[in-house]
Amino acid sequence: MTRYSVAMTEDINLDLRRHLLRADRQEDVVIATWAPSTGASRTTAVVRRVLLPQEGERLVHGNASFTSGYVIRAAREAHQQGEGIVLLHSHPRGVDWQGLSRPDQDTEADYRRAATAITSMPLVGMTLAGDGAWSARFWHNNEPQWAESVRVVAPALEMTFNPDLRPVPVTTAAQVRTVSAWGDQTQATMARLRVLVVGTGSVGLDVAQRLAATGLTDVGVMDYDAVEELNLDRMVGATRLDAALGRAKVDVAARLATTAATAQRFTVHRHELSVTDPEGFAAALDYDVIVSCVDRPWPRAVLNTLAYADLIPVIDGGIGLDSFQDGRLRSGIWRSHTLVPGRPCLICMGQVQMKELSLDRRGLLDDPKYIAAAGLAAPAKQNVAALSASVSAAVLAQLVSLIAHPGGRGVPGPLRYMLATHNLEHVPAETQKYCQVEPQVALADHRFDLTEYQTNWRNTVAVRRRKKTPLRLRLLAAGEQLWHRQIRRLGR
């Protein structure tokens, strides 16, 4: 069953609020256009443009109403751009998610036919409450299908959730100190966020567990790699048995997150996929926020585009260690940044190089002979448990800033920590003149597609699943699973 949501930029949100929340407290109406962002199980209407009414196109009389001429004009303009239309009205005295009165439902149902006939897309209806909360529904037929959430994407993310589809989770005894840090309202938002962690190595594994411990009810983990012995000095919580079995990293992340979870009902979604593949990309579009813990140019470039085109905040972080020739540590740098419209993208920050992106897509960054012949530096692989925790702390601080708005602010600009000098600094990055990513804001499915169908990671996963496991290891694994089940029962 398809789920639905709506997303808009802060600028669009402000334009709509200025029009709909009148000084005289009367209701008002307006029309906007939307483009679909189509995930694996969720479709998001990304609001593109506000089409203000012209003279005589709407009536304000305590309540407010559209004219058919306004709806038809807007639908025709939307059709020319391959977009649908959104009918928006205000409830100035309303608070939080709003239902539909019978007159409002009849109005949207009546205009659905004309809107769909002209645009070939469903009509979306939205209501703005007086406290700034949004509600939304999709009209495929004569009955609305309600969205589960509406997000306003900015350095300070604003979310409104449908209480019927995404009710406030019960606060558990294990969350008392968490709630005391930022209050019930922020916890209610934080807990209902669907957050995806892409890359479940040293940083991603830690982030997934801490999200679960914070009380989130839905956490996704995406990675197609398996645990090896050389991972054990970084993947804290992975075991020698995991390495011996060649367990999928997402399975280890799911196990550890489930153990750490404090929510009464917790679901971890495993995605043994690559985000650079259409299947993995579609799965990523089902989430409200993404934490990027990958270290390759291609997946970072894909997530970079998604953050702007599909209005899903992406929190990205990374670490690099530098050693002297005799092996002593020279220094280290770790970074964290949140990608939202109005903030510079990874390419503008210099965190993704277009040349490296091209090489990564062709598989040449894994070819030592090519790297040597081209005079390139080999991809950095240094990362240790003692320092990777600093990266997970940095990206989690970005997430808390995005949701809890400490001091009334949202996320900072890009941050960089220099280990040798022990300096935390704001990176003076800004959007470059010819940036090709940020102009794609709110394009949704009309975005430039960097994904492509691949066989390499699919073959890797298929071979691992076919691999025969020795009986001794199977017995150990069965005993381990029984132990974890008993621990979960005790937790209940």
Phi, psi and omega in degrees: 000131181285135173262160184227149173209171177228144178224148176209160176281166177297323180297316178297316180302316180294319178299316181293318180295321179300324181278318191276329181263092187278152177296330182274004176066015172278157175289156176215170182225158176198163180237142175229173176247158180219153175239145183278138168247105193260108177268188180291323182225003180224137172251129180247130172273111179268114184289126188259306187219147175261126178252093183295148180290142172272172184303128178084003183268352173212155183244131177245117185212056189084292164275185178216156181212150175277156166261156179296328179297320179296313181297316181293318178300313182296320181295321179293318177296320179295318181301322180298334180258006182070034184238165173258181179242154178241124172267120183241139174218164185248151168239085189304333181260005181278160178225133176065198185300132184253141172276189180248128171286164180299316178298319180295319180294318179297320180298310182295321179296320180294317183281346179304316184297313180295317182297316181290322180297323183276317186265342186062025179227153179299149171283139173248131175251141179221149178232135177253120177279163182297336179272007178091000180282143180253154167223158187206154177210155180247135181251099174266334179212211185280355178238137181285146170253118189283141173285155178272340182195161171229130179238138174253113190265121183200176174305334171246097184294136175243130181235138168239129182249143173288115185293341178279322182267330179227071182293157178294124179294152176292132176283127183264166179298332181286350185253009186302313182288328177298312181295325181294341181285326185217004172092167185295319185295314178295321179296323179297324176288311182302314185294329183270352177297138169265111185244131178252132173256115180261116185096109184245047171276217186300314182283310183299323180297318179292317181299315182301318180293320183286329173297317179295319180293334180288341177113006176298145182262340181225111177234132176253147176231133183231124177186146177247006183273168179241160180283132174238167182300325182291351176275345193289343176276002180231324183273083183293121183113334172287147187244169176297329176294320176302316180292319180296323179280345186063042183296145174298138180299327180292329178290321177294315179299319180295318180298312183290323178294319179296321178295323183278344189300139177249353179289150178297321175233119183233134177234128173250130184256119180270130176233094179276070190219169171253133181290345178278356178259145181308325181293316178291322179297317180298321178297322180296329181290352179276359188250161180271327180218145179236135173254117182268115178239037180257159183235015180252149183297320186295305180298327178293322178294322178298312180293328177300313179294316181302321183301323183268315184289324186251003176054048172243110180305133178243121177260120187240143177209161180194167182221146174220131179248143184236130183241153170288168180297332180275005175098349179289149181288125176273307180190181176208153177225131168231148187232158170210145181198152178244129183264109175219156177307138182095348176246150183297146180277176183296326180290317178295329178280350182082013181274343173231124177261131183299324178296316179293325177300314179298317180294320180295319179297329180271359179079011186278343177288350176259006182253100183302324181295317179295316182300317180293316182294327181275355180070029181268156173282137178296145179304133181293135180237000182290127176193128184230156185300324183294336183246335180297333177298332178293325179289316179297323177296321182293317181287327177292326175295324176296318180297314179298319179296322180296322187263315187272345179050058181301135182067017182078010181247164176259217183287148175284179170287188180301137179243148180220133178248129179256116186291318185296320182260353179058046179248131169257124186225151171280129180276125183282066180261146176212163182298129180282157187301320185250032178302133180259354184266308185295332172295350179273010181307128175066018176286336178055233184294349177273005181296163171286125188268119178261358182274160172205148181295132184230152178253340187298310182287329177296318178295321178300314180293317182297317180296317180297321181289334180274346185297133179277133181259131178304148183304319182301318180288325178297319180294319177297318180295320179295319177296321179295316180297320178297319179297315180295324177296319180296320180296318180296322178295321178297324180295332179282000000 
